[in-house]
């Protein structure tokens, strides 16, 4: 399965719960929120570039780790750890397809220190009366694409992201309520361990 189908669907108008009277969240406040998110777990809905929809559970362990566990009948698993993204697609009958994490816009929110105020990182910052949306990219490598993050406030919550790759494809991930501060073993994200486990099935 190609990377664009996982990280990188037409952008749909998605309704997000949140107070309509809130103000636009500052880049400093959003950076503080992301840096405080050490672990998080929750349901997600993914709208792929071809219009198909997948659901599952997401696990985040900052810095640098994320796991997309898809619900049946989807059997794909996506992990990021050790600066690598691995896509396990059982249809290939081979080991995972891997990519450098730094080449995906998701690396921006998985960084050890998120600084959205860094020069040329945020190229869009808007508020629609309900949610604050920012568009961020790697200032050194804008060719890697960008990520649009949508937040509601009171309290601040990450609700959605859209990853746009350099080929013009995009993938939307809509998040359910995230449980933060939950314990997570590193092996949950370990590409080597998960490769062995899936090979033994």
PyMOL commands that set and color helices and strands:
alter all, ss='L'
color gray80, all
select helices_A, chain A and resi 3-5+27-36+90-92+101-103+107-110+142-144+186-188+191-199
alter helices_A, ss='H'
color red, helices_A
select strands_A, chain A and resi 39-47+53-61+65-70+77-81+84-88+97-100+122-127+132-137+146-152+157-164+170-175+179-180
alter strands_A, ss='S'
color yellow, strands_A
deselect
rebuild
show_as cartoon
